Amino acid sequence: MLDNEIVRKIEAFVYSKPRSIQEIALHTGKNWRTADRYVDEIEKNFGTLSTRVFRGGTRGALKIVFWSSIEKINSSAFQERLEQQITHAIRKEDFSAFDLYQHVDDKYKKAIIEKKNLKDDYDGNDLMDIISHTKKQLIIFSGNLSFINMKSKKMTMIKVLDTLVKKGVTMKIICRVDLVGKQNVEKILELNFKNGKESIEIRHQEQPIRAFIIDNEIIRIKEIKEPTGKINELNKKIVIYYEIRDREWCAWLAKIFWKMFSNSIDSGVRIRELNKLK
């Protein structure tokens, strides 16, 4: 059975350099067929690994496993441009999720637009509901993890995430790990300690997207347009919720995530250094 511990063990082993299936089998103490099945499941369900077969069809065929960010991410010119926009931006204002949304086929997307007063907040009921149905993996692009403080009369986001950890769901997160968001980072990592698991991994990365990828099947992106104070422009805050259920675009955005994640700093390192500040 493929559990979180095996997933992490194989990911860490391959992350340092490409490995053969035989090397992974020896590292995990499994036979070649089991190791190959594990890699196949991780590749399909988590997107962190990719494989390539050399000398295929011969007795000397060799299957190599490597970290997926090594692969070419983009299959079109506009995906190339989008990747450049995302990876070179830092603030959420520097990238519009609509630039991605516009390329998705109508049958795989929907958007909700809400106009709010400046002091109004989002209760997060629908987001908490969709996240609660995660079965295997939740990928999160965040700013300072403020979403974990969402709550309604029926539920809170931290309870939703706690339930997912109990169910064995893995969560990979990139966000700012700084003095402003440190408390949120510690609050969510506490769920690992509480449940005796290492299901949640957070790394420091400043980036412009605020999105969730649920089981590599659903993308949920939030975008806020603030009033500018200029004549004939916005006079109320507009919040747009984009939902995409196109597997190809889910896979593309997941690869963008893994590329960022693999080049980011572990939250534990950042927190230790932040704690030294007086």
C-alpha positions as CSV (number, residue, x, y, z in Angstrom):
1,M,0.0,0.0,0.0
2,L,1.3,3.5,-1.0
3,D,1.2,5.7,2.1
4,N,2.5,9.2,2.8
5,E,5.8,7.9,4.3
6,I,6.6,5.9,1.2
7,V,5.7,8.9,-1.0
8,R,8.0,11.2,0.9
9,K,10.8,8.7,0.9
10,I,10.7,8.2,-2.8
11,E,10.3,11.9,-3.5
12,A,13.3,12.9,-1.4
13,F,15.4,10.2,-3.0
14,V,14.6,11.3,-6.5
15,Y,14.8,15.0,-5.7
16,S,18.5,14.9,-5.2
17,K,19.1,13.3,-8.6
18,P,17.4,11.0,-11.2
19,R,17.1,7.4,-10.1
20,S,16.4,4.0,-11.8
21,I,13.5,1.9,-10.6
22,Q,16.0,-0.6,-9.3
23,E,17.7,2.1,-7.1
24,I,14.3,3.0,-5.8
25,A,13.5,-0.6,-5.1
26,L,16.6,-1.0,-3.1
27,H,16.1,2.3,-1.2
28,T,12.5,1.3,-0.2
29,G,13.2,-2.3,0.4
30,K,10.6,-3.4,-2.2
31,N,10.8,-5.5,-5.3
32,W,11.2,-3.9,-8.8
33,R,7.5,-4.3,-9.7
34,T,6.3,-2.7,-6.4
35,A,8.7,0.2,-6.8
36,D,7.6,0.7,-10.4
37,R,3.9,0.7,-9.3
38,Y,4.7,3.2,-6.5
39,V,6.4,5.5,-9.0
40,D,3.5,5.2,-11.4
41,E,1.0,6.1,-8.7
42,I,3.0,9.1,-7.5
43,E,3.4,10.3,-11.1
44,K,-0.4,10.1,-11.7
45,N,-1.7,11.3,-8.4
46,F,0.9,13.8,-7.2
47,G,2.7,15.0,-10.3
48,T,6.0,15.3,-8.5
49,L,7.8,12.6,-10.5
50,S,8.2,11.8,-14.2
51,T,9.7,8.8,-15.9
52,R,11.6,8.1,-19.2
53,V,12.5,4.8,-20.7
54,F,15.8,4.4,-22.5
55,R,16.5,1.6,-25.0
56,G,12.8,0.7,-24.9
57,G,11.8,-2.6,-26.3
58,T,15.2,-4.2,-25.7
59,R,16.4,-6.4,-22.9
60,G,18.6,-3.5,-21.7
61,A,15.6,-1.1,-21.3
62,L,16.2,1.3,-18.4
63,K,13.4,3.3,-16.7
64,I,14.7,6.5,-15.1
65,V,12.7,8.5,-12.6
66,F,13.3,12.2,-12.2
67,W,11.8,15.3,-10.5
68,S,9.1,16.6,-12.7
69,S,10.2,20.2,-12.8
70,I,13.1,19.0,-15.1
71,E,10.5,18.3,-17.8
72,K,9.4,20.9,-20.3
73,I,6.3,22.5,-18.7
74,N,4.7,24.4,-21.6
75,S,3.1,22.9,-24.8
76,S,2.1,26.3,-26.3
77,A,3.4,29.8,-26.8
78,F,0.8,31.4,-24.4
79,Q,1.6,28.8,-21.7
80,E,5.2,29.9,-22.1
81,R,4.2,33.5,-21.6
82,L,2.0,32.7,-18.6
83,E,4.9,30.8,-17.0
84,Q,7.1,33.8,-17.4
85,Q,4.5,36.1,-15.9
86,I,4.0,33.9,-12.9
87,T,7.6,33.0,-12.1
88,H,8.9,36.6,-12.5
89,A,6.1,38.3,-10.4
90,I,6.0,38.6,-6.7
91,R,2.9,40.6,-5.7
92,K,-0.6,39.3,-6.4
93,E,-1.3,42.5,-8.3
94,D,1.3,41.6,-10.8
95,F,-0.6,38.7,-12.3
96,S,-4.3,38.3,-13.3
97,A,-5.8,34.8,-13.1
98,F,-8.0,35.8,-16.0
99,D,-5.0,35.5,-18.2
100,L,-5.0,31.8,-17.5
101,Y,-8.8,31.4,-17.3
102,Q,-9.4,32.8,-20.8
103,H,-7.6,29.9,-22.4
104,V,-9.6,27.2,-20.8
105,D,-12.5,25.6,-22.7
106,D,-15.9,26.9,-21.6
107,K,-17.2,23.5,-20.6
108,Y,-14.4,23.1,-18.0
109,K,-14.6,26.5,-16.2
110,K,-16.8,28.8,-14.3
111,A,-16.4,32.1,-12.5
112,I,-18.3,34.0,-9.8
113,I,-18.0,37.7,-9.4
114,E,-18.9,39.5,-6.1
115,K,-18.9,43.2,-5.4
116,K,-18.1,44.0,-1.8
117,N,-17.6,47.0,0.5
118,L,-13.9,47.5,1.5
119,K,-14.4,46.1,5.0
120,D,-16.4,43.0,3.8
121,D,-14.7,39.7,4.0
122,Y,-15.3,36.4,2.4
123,D,-16.8,33.7,4.6
124,G,-15.2,30.9,2.6
125,N,-18.1,28.4,2.8
126,D,-17.9,27.1,-0.7
127,L,-14.1,27.0,-0.6
128,M,-14.0,25.0,2.6
129,D,-16.6,22.7,1.1
130,I,-14.6,22.0,-2.1
131,I,-11.4,21.5,-0.1
132,S,-13.0,19.1,2.3
133,H,-13.6,16.7,-0.6
134,T,-9.9,16.3,-1.3
135,K,-8.9,12.7,-1.4
136,K,-5.2,12.5,-2.0
137,Q,-3.4,15.8,-2.3
138,L,-4.0,19.5,-1.9
139,I,-1.5,21.9,-3.5
140,I,-1.7,25.5,-2.3
141,F,-0.3,28.8,-3.7
142,S,-0.7,31.4,-1.0
143,G,0.5,34.8,0.2
144,N,0.6,34.6,4.0
145,L,-1.8,31.7,4.6
146,S,-4.5,34.1,5.9
147,F,-7.1,31.7,4.4
148,I,-6.6,29.3,7.3
149,N,-8.5,31.8,9.5
150,M,-11.7,31.5,7.5
151,K,-14.7,30.4,9.5
152,S,-18.5,30.2,9.3
153,K,-21.3,29.1,11.5
154,K,-20.8,25.5,10.4
155,M,-17.0,25.0,10.1
156,T,-13.6,26.6,10.2
157,M,-10.8,26.2,7.6
158,I,-8.4,24.9,10.2
159,K,-10.8,22.1,11.2
160,V,-11.3,21.2,7.5
161,L,-7.5,20.9,7.1
162,D,-7.2,18.9,10.3
163,T,-9.7,16.4,9.0
164,L,-7.8,16.1,5.7
165,V,-4.6,15.3,7.7
166,K,-6.5,12.6,9.6
167,K,-7.6,11.1,6.3
168,G,-4.1,10.9,5.0
169,V,-4.2,13.8,2.5
170,T,-0.9,15.4,1.8
171,M,-0.6,19.2,1.5
172,K,2.2,21.0,-0.3
173,I,2.2,24.8,0.2
174,I,4.3,27.7,-1.0
175,C,3.8,31.1,0.7
176,R,5.7,33.9,2.4
177,V,7.4,32.7,5.6
178,D,8.1,36.0,7.3
179,L,7.3,37.8,10.5
180,V,3.8,38.8,9.3
181,G,2.7,35.3,8.3
182,K,4.8,33.3,10.8
183,Q,1.9,32.7,13.2
184,N,-0.2,31.3,10.3
185,V,2.6,29.0,9.2
186,E,3.1,27.6,12.8
187,K,-0.7,27.2,13.2
188,I,-1.0,25.0,10.1
189,L,2.2,23.0,10.8
190,E,0.8,22.3,14.3
191,L,-1.6,19.9,12.6
192,N,1.3,17.6,11.8
193,F,2.4,17.4,15.4
194,K,-1.2,17.1,16.6
195,N,-1.9,14.1,14.3
196,G,1.6,12.5,14.6
197,K,2.1,12.8,10.8
198,E,4.2,14.8,8.3
199,S,1.4,15.4,5.9
200,I,1.9,19.2,5.5
201,E,5.0,20.7,3.9
202,I,5.5,24.5,3.6
203,R,8.2,26.3,1.7
204,H,9.0,30.0,1.5
205,Q,8.2,31.5,-2.0
206,E,7.0,34.9,-2.9
207,Q,4.7,34.6,-5.9
208,P,1.5,36.2,-7.3
209,I,-1.0,33.3,-7.4
210,R,-3.7,32.6,-4.8
211,A,-4.9,29.1,-5.8
212,F,-5.7,25.6,-4.7
213,I,-5.3,22.5,-6.8
214,I,-7.4,19.6,-5.5
215,D,-6.3,16.1,-6.5
216,N,-4.9,17.4,-9.8
217,E,-8.5,17.7,-10.9
218,I,-9.8,21.1,-9.8
219,I,-8.1,24.5,-9.8
220,R,-9.7,27.2,-7.5
221,I,-8.3,30.7,-7.9
222,K,-9.2,33.9,-6.0
223,E,-8.6,37.3,-7.5
224,I,-9.3,40.7,-5.9
225,K,-9.7,43.9,-7.7
226,E,-9.4,46.9,-5.4
227,P,-10.9,50.4,-6.0
228,T,-8.4,52.7,-7.6
229,G,-10.0,56.0,-6.6
230,K,-10.0,57.1,-10.2
231,I,-13.0,58.5,-12.0
232,N,-15.1,55.9,-14.0
233,E,-13.1,53.0,-12.4
234,L,-13.9,50.7,-9.6
235,N,-15.7,52.2,-6.5
236,K,-16.2,48.8,-4.8
237,K,-13.9,45.8,-4.2
238,I,-14.5,43.1,-6.7
239,V,-13.7,39.5,-5.8
240,I,-13.6,36.9,-8.6
241,Y,-13.6,33.1,-7.9
242,Y,-12.3,31.1,-10.9
243,E,-12.9,27.3,-11.0
244,I,-11.2,25.2,-13.6
245,R,-11.8,21.4,-14.1
246,D,-9.6,20.8,-17.1
247,R,-7.0,18.1,-16.3
248,E,-4.4,19.4,-18.8
249,W,-4.5,22.9,-17.2
250,C,-4.4,21.3,-13.7
251,A,-1.3,19.4,-14.7
252,W,0.3,22.5,-16.2
253,L,-0.3,24.7,-13.1
254,A,0.9,21.8,-10.8
255,K,4.2,21.7,-12.8
256,I,4.5,25.4,-12.2
257,F,4.0,24.8,-8.5
258,W,6.6,22.0,-8.4
259,K,9.1,24.1,-10.2
260,M,8.7,26.8,-7.6
261,F,8.5,24.3,-4.7
262,S,11.8,22.6,-5.6
263,N,13.6,25.9,-5.6
264,S,12.1,27.2,-2.4
265,I,13.4,27.3,1.2
266,D,11.9,25.0,3.8
267,S,9.7,26.8,6.3
268,G,11.5,25.2,9.2
269,V,14.7,26.9,8.2
270,R,13.0,30.3,7.8
271,I,11.2,30.0,11.2
272,R,14.4,29.1,13.0
273,E,16.1,32.2,11.7
274,L,13.0,34.4,12.3
275,N,13.0,33.2,15.9
276,K,16.5,34.6,16.3
277,L,15.3,38.1,15.7
278,K,14.9,40.2,18.8
